[in-house]
Amino acid sequence: MAAFIDFVLNQLPPAPGRVLEIGCGREGGLVEELVAEGYDAIGVDPEAPEGERFVQARFQDYEPEGEFDAVVAGRVLHHVRPLGRGVEILARFAPLLLVDEFAWDLIDPAAQQWYEGQHRMLRATGAEPPGPRSIDEWWSRHPDLHPHWLVLDTLRDVYSERRLDWEPYLYRWLGGPSSEQLERTLVEAGAFNAIGWHFAGVRRDR
Ligand SMILES: C[S@@+](CC[C@H](N)C(=O)[O-])C[C@H]1O[C@@H](n2cnc3c(N)ncnc32)[C@H](O)[C@@H]1O
């Protein structure tokens, strides 16, 4: 299973239920897909789109009425500071947390070489991959992201781990027609690490 929406739908209690997505981004994240599946979903992000299902705020400043059934956090926790306090706030929102994350710190030289080569090849065919050309250049622009182990350790302090799936990730920066399958094959062959991870955690008794 690769797409985060599939992971989320698999882990959520059956609809209807209330779901809060933090860091839904300008495109609104999974909110509309969750609504289409019968959930009452709200997205909170300073960059959220306009609309009744979106709140343009940091989740730390959001004061919802009542509890949600789950919080969804797609590629946002590695930005959150202070992280421990942020995760405590998420645990107040809902008993279940579903996370899509990116272990940038596990990109090893083999993965970097493969990714940059694929990026060059796609550009040569006229494509415009959404990710950076150079991983080193990307790292230099993002010096203060949390490494994956810190995010996971912080989550495990507050939630018991129900599921942790490691997944290919770099294909999302490439966008080529075969990128996902190629990356999956290389990860499964042990050529380099899986970089993406999906976590489902259930809030511990407090
Ligand atoms: C990399 S984007 C991810 C967007 C989307 N979830 C996705 O996976 O494509 C990270 C998003 O997190 C948002 N963000 C960062 N800190 C936040 C906070 N404290 N509360 C809510 N959103 C936050 C940013 O505004 C940005 O839209």
The ligand as an ORCA input file, in Angstrom:
! r2SCAN-3c Opt
* xyz 0 1
  C       5.131     20.036      3.027
  S       3.573     20.809      3.237
  C       2.495     19.389      3.217
  C       1.159     19.669      2.604
  C       0.274     18.434      2.452
  N      -0.095     17.866      3.735
  C       0.990     17.397      1.612
  O       1.405     16.351      2.133
  O       1.150     17.642      0.410
  C       3.607     21.243      4.952
  C       2.408     22.082      5.333
  O       2.376     22.183      6.752
  C       1.921     23.462      7.078
  N       2.263     23.747      8.476
  C       3.499     23.947      8.996
  N       3.400     24.185     10.327
  C       2.072     24.114     10.617
  C       1.332     24.269     11.843
  N       1.946     24.565     12.980
  N      -0.015     24.133     11.795
  C      -0.645     23.825     10.626
  N       0.008     23.667      9.459
  C       1.342     23.810      9.453
  C       2.563     24.374      6.057
  O       1.869     25.611      5.939
  C       2.474     23.520      4.792
  O       1.288     23.779      4.079
*
